[in-house]
Amino acid sequence: MRWTALPPKKEVMMQDAVRTFQMAHAALARLHYPLPDRSAEAEPPADQAFLACGAIIYWLNRDDLSQAERKLNCAGPLAVLSRHEYGVAAAVIGEFFRSNFEHIDRAERLPGPEPLVTSFARDFPDEIAAIYRAALEQPTRQTGYFEFFRIDDVIEKALANLEHSGNANDIQLLRAWSIHPRHGHLAVRAIKTLEDAPQQRQADSGS
């Protein structure tokens, strides 16, 4: 299926390309077709990360498998995304999360009794947080799949992710970012959220 192939890196309409790639993988999954092996096409780490995101979308939408089987099949692609030394995963998953199947009318026509899985942040919050944490630790190493790449987008998504999926151990890293001229306010907000979280849990448990 040609729509599961890697899109051109000089693509101008990047979100359309990502959305088409996502929909193709979700459609294959809902039709219970096998996932094409495109590993031979993906030598650079960015290519591997892009295919890994497609594979995760595919396996999470295989509604003929148990949840345990779906997550087990995601282990390999997640391992690819967890190669933090390459500095590509944060930008790539950011493209997928930003796309988020805006053309949901097409998604609703796919077969299957379950809602379509459009993002894997909910299923793998710790793994995604680790990817964004690594991006904040090594910002100069970051790059993306498409030729048009903005490090600011990666940093903003990383800070927002740790605000909601991070933990108290991230506060020191966030403090280092709190003095950044453009992104410092996001780091401060994330710190406040993480610092308030335990108090909020105590308040909830006492109510």
Secondary structure, 3 states (H helix, E strand, C coil): CHHHCCCCCCCCCHHHHHHHHHHHHHHHHHCCCCCCCCHHHCCCHHHHHHHHHHHHHHHHCCCCCCHHHHHHHCHHHHHHHCCHHHCCHHHHHHHHHHHCCCCHHHHHCCCCCCCCCCCCCCCCHHHHHHHHHHHHHCHHHCCCCCCCCCHHHHHHHHHHHHHHHCCHHHHHHHHHHCCCCCCHHHHHHHHHHHHHHHHHHHHHHHC
